[in-house]
Amino acid sequence: MEQYYDPKDLKKFGNISEYGKELSDKFFAYYGEVFKEGALTAREKGLIALAVAHAIQCPYCIDAYTTDTIEKGCSEEELMEAVHVAAAIRGGASLVHGVQMMNKSKELLM
């Protein structure tokens, strides 16, 4: 069955330079620097990336960072905890906007 997101396309990511080498080179250089060990370990950065991948719902990123974090020794429990962090932040972001609705409804109903 065909699907919109083809998992094989993840391996083609580097090919984006075909349509704009200068900018893609800059992007990949930046990307590489971001994921180097620094104040955060590469493992911690992988878990953050996995959580963000779920928050933005990128199937390619989910595949890539599931693989990355497992290769860095993360457990299934750690992966799922990162997903729950993303879900909590995403849910909280929706709920906090309820304050805007409450402010507006009070304005209209007063």
C-alpha positions as CSV (number, residue, x, y, z in Angstrom):
1,M,0.0,0.0,0.0
2,E,1.3,3.4,-0.9
3,Q,1.7,6.0,1.8
4,Y,2.4,9.7,1.6
5,Y,5.5,9.5,3.7
6,D,7.8,6.9,2.2
7,P,10.3,5.7,4.9
8,K,12.9,5.3,2.1
9,D,12.8,9.0,1.5
10,L,14.6,9.6,4.8
11,K,17.8,8.3,3.2
12,K,17.4,10.9,0.5
13,F,17.5,13.8,2.9
14,G,21.0,14.7,1.9
15,N,19.8,15.1,-1.7
16,I,18.2,18.4,-1.0
17,S,21.5,20.0,-2.0
18,E,20.6,19.1,-5.6
19,Y,18.2,22.0,-5.6
20,G,20.3,24.5,-3.6
21,K,23.8,23.4,-2.6
22,E,24.9,26.6,-0.9
23,L,22.0,26.8,1.6
24,S,21.8,23.0,2.2
25,D,25.5,22.9,2.9
26,K,25.0,25.7,5.5
27,F,22.0,23.9,7.0
28,F,23.9,20.6,7.3
29,A,26.9,22.3,8.8
30,Y,24.7,24.0,11.4
31,Y,22.8,20.8,12.0
32,G,26.0,18.9,12.6
33,E,27.2,21.6,15.1
34,V,23.9,21.5,17.0
35,F,24.1,17.8,17.6
36,K,27.8,17.8,18.8
37,E,28.5,17.1,22.4
38,G,28.3,20.4,24.4
39,A,26.5,21.4,27.6
40,L,24.1,18.5,26.6
41,T,25.3,15.1,25.7
42,A,24.5,13.7,22.2
43,R,22.2,11.2,24.0
44,E,20.2,14.1,25.7
45,K,20.0,15.9,22.4
46,G,18.7,12.8,20.7
47,L,15.9,12.5,23.3
48,I,15.0,16.2,22.9
49,A,14.9,15.7,19.1
50,L,12.7,12.6,19.5
51,A,10.3,14.6,21.7
52,V,10.3,17.6,19.2
53,A,9.7,15.1,16.4
54,H,6.5,14.0,18.0
55,A,5.4,17.5,18.8
56,I,5.8,18.6,15.2
57,Q,4.6,15.1,14.0
58,C,7.4,14.5,11.5
59,P,7.4,10.8,10.7
60,Y,10.9,11.0,9.2
61,C,12.3,12.6,12.4
62,I,10.5,10.1,14.5
63,D,12.1,7.2,12.6
64,A,15.5,8.9,12.6
65,Y,15.6,9.8,16.3
66,T,14.1,6.5,17.5
67,T,17.0,4.9,15.7
68,D,19.5,7.5,17.0
69,T,18.4,7.2,20.7
70,I,18.3,3.4,20.7
71,E,21.8,3.4,19.1
72,K,22.9,5.8,22.0
73,G,21.6,3.3,24.6
74,C,18.3,4.7,25.5
75,S,15.6,2.4,26.8
76,E,12.1,2.0,25.5
77,E,11.0,3.6,28.8
78,E,13.2,6.7,28.2
79,L,11.9,7.0,24.6
80,M,8.3,6.9,25.8
81,E,8.9,9.3,28.6
82,A,10.3,11.8,26.0
83,V,7.1,11.3,23.9
84,H,5.0,12.0,27.0
85,V,7.0,15.2,27.7
86,A,6.1,16.3,24.2
87,A,2.5,15.4,24.6
88,A,2.3,17.3,28.0
89,I,3.8,20.4,26.5
90,R,1.6,20.2,23.4
91,G,-1.5,19.6,25.5
92,G,-0.5,22.4,27.9
93,A,0.0,24.8,25.0
94,S,-3.6,24.1,23.8
95,L,-5.0,24.5,27.3
96,V,-3.2,27.7,28.2
97,H,-4.8,29.3,25.1
98,G,-8.0,28.6,26.9
99,V,-7.2,31.7,29.0
100,Q,-7.5,33.7,25.8
101,M,-11.0,32.2,25.2
102,M,-11.9,32.9,28.8
103,N,-10.8,36.5,28.6
104,K,-12.8,37.0,25.4
105,S,-15.9,35.2,26.6
106,K,-15.9,37.3,29.8
107,E,-15.6,40.5,27.7
108,L,-18.5,39.4,25.5
109,L,-20.7,38.2,28.3
110,M,-20.3,41.2,30.6
